[in-house]
Amino acid sequence: MNLSFCRVCKGDKYVIHSKSISLPIHIWPLEGSDGHILEDALTCICKECGHVQLQTLDEAFIASLYAKGSFVEDNLGMKKERLEILEKIMGDNLFTNKRVLDIGGGHNPFVELIPESETWIVDIDVDDKSQKCADNVLEGWFEDVDLPKDYFDVITSFHTIEHLSAPADVVQKVAEIIKPGGIVIIEVPNLSGIIDSIPYYAIFHQHINLFTPVTMDCLFNRYGFIRKKLIRSDSVILVAYEKGKDSYGIPSHYSESVNLISRLRERLTRISTQLERCINKWDSKRLGFYGAGGSTTLFLANFPQLSEQIEICFDQDRKKHGRFIPGTKIQVYSPDDINAAPLDILLFINTSLYESLSPNISKDCFNLEQLWKV
């Protein structure tokens, strides 16, 4: 379906800039090699505010994106690092003796790190760990749950609103339940940073909102928030907003967004051209791939000419072993099997993994990341 309305400003004027053909709707390894669902993704740009987003997706399709073994990473080290950064930048008392609400923390609860505060979690699904670590837990869509008005001191949401079909409604409700002067901490992928670092990971069905710092500001300004601090702006946006008294006008960033998506397409085309040269050079070599996460799936989906040449994939995560890369017939094995596998070249798309692992591998290794880190 085409876009019904902009998810930030709710305008109905937009352009379809480009189409990503036949992307797998699941990006983590699947149990079988057949029946993988592929759908096109339309990149739409709002002409009124410049927000970049995918086409309208119905609720059943959105629900299907998180089935069949979707993975939620519970990375305690990452959460601790995030907390340290926030307290360093925003003050040690940011979360101390406060009423704190975590939107979308049902499987990876940030609030477990702040037991000295009154903590709340709202998510459509909440696991046992999250049920136990928060004072109040509500299951359901955030827009629908009953929450007290002008109540919360701090509201957090980490890597959630890029998935939501109505982020404007979410922020509008946040404005109603947070105290005047309250702080909202938001972290989402940063489209501009991803284009620079991992362009093949920019567009996929789970991320239906593709934010930049300025379009994120547009969303929050509309409901009376002002940016207090842009804490991080690389491959992610980590930003703090403060609740003010008035709403603010939304300027258009349409031209900037058009240029941004055009740059993404140019980068992908350039990588594809360089990749073709490599494939021609490798000729009849037998190729393997290291890594079986979402990055691998999206890399192979964007460059299917390589996908056709890959015979086997390796990943250290045992939950992935025996499964298949979505959209392919490439099966995942343990790294212990690399040296015995009938391969000539093992490919990497991560420089740090390449540098740490390749010296101990008997196969020729090639770092594909050098094709775009130039």
C-alpha positions as CSV (number, residue, x, y, z in Angstrom):
1,M,0.0,0.0,0.0
2,N,1.1,3.5,-0.7
3,L,1.7,5.9,2.3
4,S,-1.6,7.1,3.9
5,F,-0.1,10.1,5.7
6,C,3.2,11.2,7.1
7,R,4.0,9.6,10.5
8,V,5.6,12.8,11.8
9,C,3.5,15.7,10.6
10,K,0.4,13.7,9.3
11,G,0.5,15.5,6.0
12,D,-0.6,13.7,2.8
13,K,1.9,15.1,0.3
14,Y,4.8,12.9,-0.3
15,V,7.0,11.3,-3.1
16,I,8.0,7.8,-3.6
17,H,11.7,8.3,-4.1
18,S,12.8,4.7,-4.8
19,K,12.1,1.0,-4.3
20,S,14.1,-1.7,-2.6
21,I,13.2,-4.9,-4.5
22,S,12.4,-8.2,-2.8
23,L,13.7,-7.6,0.7
24,P,13.1,-10.5,3.2
25,I,10.6,-9.5,5.8
26,H,12.5,-11.5,8.4
27,I,16.2,-10.6,8.8
28,W,17.3,-13.2,11.4
29,P,18.0,-16.8,10.3
30,L,15.0,-19.0,9.7
31,E,14.5,-22.7,10.3
32,G,13.8,-23.7,6.7
33,S,15.3,-22.8,3.4
34,D,11.9,-22.5,1.6
35,G,8.9,-20.2,1.9
36,H,10.8,-17.0,2.8
37,I,8.6,-14.0,2.3
38,L,10.0,-11.2,0.2
39,E,8.4,-7.8,-0.2
40,D,9.4,-4.6,-1.9
41,A,10.0,-1.5,0.3
42,L,9.0,1.9,-0.9
43,T,11.1,4.8,0.4
44,C,8.7,7.7,0.8
45,I,9.6,11.3,1.6
46,C,7.1,13.8,3.1
47,K,7.0,17.0,1.1
48,E,5.8,18.9,4.1
49,C,8.4,18.0,6.7
50,G,10.9,15.8,5.0
51,H,10.4,12.7,7.2
52,V,11.7,9.5,5.4
53,Q,9.5,6.5,5.9
54,L,8.3,3.3,4.3
55,Q,4.9,2.7,2.8
56,T,1.8,2.0,4.9
57,L,1.9,-1.6,6.2
58,D,-1.2,-3.2,7.6
59,E,-1.2,-4.5,11.2
60,A,-1.1,-8.2,10.2
61,F,2.0,-7.6,8.1
62,I,3.7,-5.6,10.9
63,A,2.9,-8.4,13.4
64,S,4.5,-11.0,10.9
65,L,7.8,-9.1,11.0
66,Y,8.4,-10.2,14.5
67,A,7.5,-13.8,14.2
68,K,9.6,-16.9,13.2
69,G,12.4,-16.5,15.6
70,S,12.9,-12.7,15.8
71,F,15.7,-11.9,18.1
72,V,15.7,-9.3,20.9
73,E,19.2,-8.6,22.1
74,D,19.5,-8.3,25.9
75,N,22.9,-6.6,26.1
76,L,23.5,-5.6,29.7
77,G,26.9,-4.1,28.9
78,M,25.3,-1.8,26.3
79,K,22.6,-0.7,28.8
80,K,25.2,0.1,31.4
81,E,27.3,2.1,28.9
82,R,24.2,4.0,27.9
83,L,23.4,4.8,31.5
84,E,26.9,6.0,32.2
85,I,26.8,8.3,29.1
86,L,23.4,9.7,30.1
87,E,24.4,10.4,33.7
88,K,27.7,12.0,32.6
89,I,26.0,14.3,30.1
90,M,22.7,15.0,31.9
91,G,23.8,14.7,35.5
92,D,24.2,11.9,38.1
93,N,20.7,12.6,39.5
94,L,18.9,12.2,36.2
95,F,17.2,9.0,37.3
96,T,17.6,9.3,41.1
97,N,14.3,9.2,43.0
98,K,12.3,9.9,39.9
99,R,9.2,8.5,38.3
100,V,10.6,6.8,35.2
101,L,8.7,5.2,32.3
102,D,10.4,3.0,29.7
103,I,8.4,2.6,26.5
104,G,9.2,-0.6,24.7
105,G,11.3,-2.2,27.4
106,G,9.3,-5.4,27.7
107,H,12.2,-7.6,26.6
108,N,15.3,-5.5,27.3
109,P,14.4,-3.4,30.4
110,F,16.6,-0.3,30.8
111,V,14.9,0.4,34.1
112,E,16.4,-2.6,35.8
113,L,19.5,-0.4,36.2
114,I,17.7,2.2,38.3
115,P,16.1,0.4,41.2
116,E,16.1,3.5,43.4
117,S,13.4,5.1,41.3
118,E,9.7,4.4,40.7
119,T,9.8,2.5,37.4
120,W,7.2,1.7,34.8
121,I,7.3,-0.4,31.6
122,V,4.8,-0.3,28.7
123,D,5.2,-2.7,25.8
124,I,3.0,-4.9,23.7
125,D,4.7,-8.0,25.1
126,V,6.6,-8.2,28.4
127,D,8.8,-11.1,29.5
128,D,9.2,-12.5,33.0
129,K,12.4,-10.5,33.7
130,S,10.8,-7.2,32.9
131,Q,7.7,-8.1,34.9
132,K,9.9,-8.5,38.0
133,C,12.3,-5.6,37.6
134,A,9.7,-2.7,37.3
135,D,7.3,-1.4,39.9
136,N,4.5,-1.1,37.3
137,V,4.1,-3.1,34.1
138,L,1.4,-2.5,31.4
139,E,1.0,-4.6,28.3
140,G,-0.5,-3.2,25.2
141,W,0.1,-0.5,22.6
142,F,1.4,2.6,24.3
143,E,-1.3,4.8,22.8
144,D,-4.0,2.6,24.3
145,V,-2.9,2.0,27.9
146,D,-4.2,4.1,30.8
147,L,-1.4,6.3,32.3
148,P,-1.6,9.2,34.8
149,K,-1.4,12.8,33.4
150,D,1.5,15.1,34.2
151,Y,3.1,12.3,36.3
152,F,6.5,11.2,35.0
153,D,9.8,12.9,35.5
154,V,11.7,10.9,32.9
155,I,10.5,8.9,29.9
156,T,12.9,6.7,27.9
157,S,12.5,4.8,24.6
158,F,15.4,3.0,23.1
159,H,15.1,1.7,19.5
160,T,11.3,1.5,19.5
161,I,9.7,4.4,17.7
162,E,11.4,3.6,14.4
163,H,9.1,0.5,14.4
164,L,5.8,2.3,15.1
165,S,3.1,3.1,12.6
166,A,2.0,6.2,14.6
167,P,5.0,7.8,16.3
168,A,3.2,11.2,16.4
169,D,0.4,9.7,18.5
170,V,3.0,8.3,20.8
171,V,4.8,11.6,21.3
172,Q,1.5,13.4,21.8
173,K,0.6,11.0,24.6
174,V,4.1,11.4,26.1
175,A,3.4,15.2,26.2
176,E,0.3,14.5,28.2
177,I,1.8,12.2,30.9
178,I,5.1,13.9,31.5
179,K,5.5,16.7,34.0
180,P,6.3,20.2,32.7
181,G,10.1,20.4,32.5
182,G,10.3,16.6,32.3
183,I,12.9,14.9,30.2
184,V,12.4,12.4,27.4
185,I,15.4,10.3,26.3
186,I,15.1,8.8,22.8
187,E,17.5,6.6,20.9
188,V,16.9,5.5,17.3
189,P,18.9,4.5,14.3
190,N,20.3,7.6,12.5
191,L,19.6,7.4,8.7
192,S,22.4,9.8,7.8
193,G,25.0,8.0,9.9
194,I,24.0,4.6,8.6
195,I,24.3,5.7,5.0
196,D,27.9,6.7,5.8
197,S,28.8,3.5,7.7
198,I,26.6,0.6,6.7
199,P,24.4,1.7,3.7
200,Y,23.0,-1.7,3.0
201,Y,21.4,-1.6,6.5
202,A,19.4,1.6,5.9
203,I,16.1,0.1,4.6
204,F,14.2,-2.9,5.8
205,H,10.6,-3.6,6.7
206,Q,11.0,-3.5,10.5
207,H,12.2,0.1,10.4
208,I,9.3,2.0,8.9
209,N,10.5,5.4,10.2
210,L,14.0,6.6,9.1
211,F,14.9,9.4,11.3
212,T,17.6,12.1,11.2
213,P,18.3,14.5,14.0
214,V,16.3,17.2,12.3
215,T,13.3,15.1,11.6
216,M,13.3,13.8,15.1
217,D,13.3,17.4,16.3
218,C,10.3,18.0,14.0
219,L,8.4,15.2,15.7
220,F,9.0,16.4,19.3
221,N,8.8,20.1,18.6
222,R,5.2,19.6,17.3
223,Y,4.1,18.6,20.8
224,G,5.9,21.2,22.8
225,F,9.4,19.6,23.4
226,I,12.6,21.4,22.8
227,R,15.9,19.6,22.3
228,K,18.0,19.8,25.5
229,K,21.0,17.8,24.4
230,L,22.0,15.9,21.3
231,I,24.1,13.3,23.1
232,R,25.0,11.1,20.1
233,S,24.7,11.4,16.4
234,D,26.6,8.7,14.5
235,S,24.9,5.4,13.5
236,V,22.3,6.2,16.1
237,I,20.6,9.3,17.5
238,L,20.6,9.6,21.3
239,V,18.8,12.8,22.2
240,A,17.2,14.4,25.3
241,Y,14.1,16.6,25.0
242,E,12.6,18.8,27.7
243,K,8.8,19.4,27.9
244,G,8.0,23.1,27.4
245,K,4.7,24.9,27.3
246,D,4.1,25.6,23.6
247,S,4.2,23.6,20.4
248,Y,6.6,24.7,17.7
249,G,6.3,25.1,14.0
250,I,7.7,22.3,11.8
251,P,10.1,23.5,9.0
252,S,10.4,21.4,5.9
253,H,13.6,19.3,5.4
254,Y,12.3,17.8,2.1
255,S,15.3,18.8,0.0
256,E,17.8,17.6,2.5
257,S,16.0,14.2,2.7
258,V,15.9,13.8,-1.1
259,N,19.6,14.5,-1.2
260,L,20.2,12.0,1.6
261,I,18.3,9.1,-0.1
262,S,19.9,9.9,-3.4
263,R,23.2,9.6,-1.7
264,L,22.2,6.2,-0.3
265,R,21.3,4.9,-3.8
266,E,24.5,6.2,-5.2
267,R,26.5,4.5,-2.5
268,L,24.7,1.2,-3.0
269,T,25.2,1.4,-6.8
270,R,28.9,2.0,-6.3
271,I,29.3,-0.9,-4.0
272,S,27.5,-3.2,-6.4
273,T,29.8,-2.2,-9.2
274,Q,32.9,-2.9,-7.1
275,L,31.4,-6.2,-5.9
276,E,30.9,-7.3,-9.5
277,R,34.6,-6.7,-10.1
278,C,35.5,-8.9,-7.1
279,I,33.1,-11.7,-8.2
280,N,34.6,-11.7,-11.7
281,K,38.1,-11.9,-10.2
282,W,37.1,-14.8,-8.0
283,D,35.7,-16.6,-11.0
284,S,35.1,-20.3,-9.9
285,K,36.3,-19.8,-6.3
286,R,34.0,-21.3,-3.6
287,L,32.8,-18.6,-1.2
288,G,31.7,-18.6,2.4
289,F,30.4,-15.8,4.6
290,Y,31.1,-14.9,8.3
291,G,28.2,-13.6,10.3
292,A,24.5,-14.5,10.2
293,G,22.6,-11.5,11.6
294,G,20.5,-8.8,10.1
295,S,23.5,-7.2,8.5
296,T,24.3,-10.3,6.5
297,T,20.7,-10.8,5.4
298,L,20.4,-7.2,4.2
299,F,23.8,-7.2,2.6
300,L,23.0,-10.3,0.5
301,A,19.5,-8.9,-0.3
302,N,20.9,-5.7,-1.6
303,F,23.6,-7.5,-3.6
304,P,21.9,-10.7,-4.9
305,Q,24.7,-11.3,-7.4
306,L,26.9,-12.3,-4.4
307,S,24.2,-14.2,-2.6
308,E,24.1,-16.6,-5.6
309,Q,27.8,-17.4,-5.1
310,I,27.8,-18.0,-1.3
311,E,27.7,-21.7,-0.3
312,I,27.8,-21.6,3.5
313,C,27.7,-19.1,6.4
314,F,29.2,-19.2,9.9
315,D,28.2,-17.5,13.2
316,Q,29.2,-18.0,16.8
317,D,25.6,-17.8,18.0
318,R,24.4,-21.3,18.6
319,K,20.7,-20.3,18.2
320,K,21.5,-19.6,14.5
321,H,23.2,-22.9,13.7
322,G,21.3,-25.1,11.3
323,R,19.1,-22.2,10.2
324,F,19.1,-20.3,6.9
325,I,19.8,-16.7,5.9
326,P,16.4,-15.3,4.9
327,G,15.8,-15.1,1.2
328,T,18.5,-17.6,0.5
329,K,19.4,-21.3,0.8
330,I,22.6,-20.5,2.7
331,Q,22.8,-22.5,5.9
332,V,24.5,-21.3,9.1
333,Y,27.2,-23.4,10.8
334,S,29.5,-23.0,13.8
335,P,32.9,-21.2,13.3
336,D,34.5,-24.5,14.4
337,D,33.6,-25.9,11.0
338,I,35.4,-23.2,9.0
339,N,38.8,-24.8,8.5
340,A,37.3,-28.1,7.4
341,A,34.7,-26.6,5.0
342,P,35.3,-26.9,1.3
343,L,35.9,-23.2,0.7
344,D,38.5,-21.1,-1.0
345,I,37.6,-17.6,0.3
346,L,35.8,-16.5,3.5
347,L,34.1,-13.1,3.3
348,F,33.6,-10.6,6.1
349,I,31.5,-7.4,6.3
350,N,33.0,-6.3,9.6
351,T,36.5,-5.0,9.8
352,S,37.0,-5.7,13.5
353,L,35.9,-9.3,13.1
354,Y,38.1,-9.7,10.0
355,E,41.1,-8.4,11.8
356,S,40.6,-10.5,14.9
357,L,39.6,-13.8,13.3
358,S,41.3,-14.0,9.9
359,P,44.9,-14.7,11.2
360,N,43.6,-18.0,12.7
361,I,41.7,-19.2,9.6
362,S,43.3,-21.4,7.1
363,K,41.2,-20.1,4.2
364,D,41.8,-16.9,2.2
365,C,39.8,-14.1,3.9
366,F,38.5,-10.9,2.3
367,N,37.1,-7.9,4.0
368,L,34.1,-6.6,2.0
369,E,33.8,-3.5,4.2
370,Q,36.7,-2.0,2.3
371,L,34.4,-1.6,-0.7
372,W,32.4,1.2,1.0
373,K,34.8,2.5,3.7
374,V,36.7,4.6,1.2
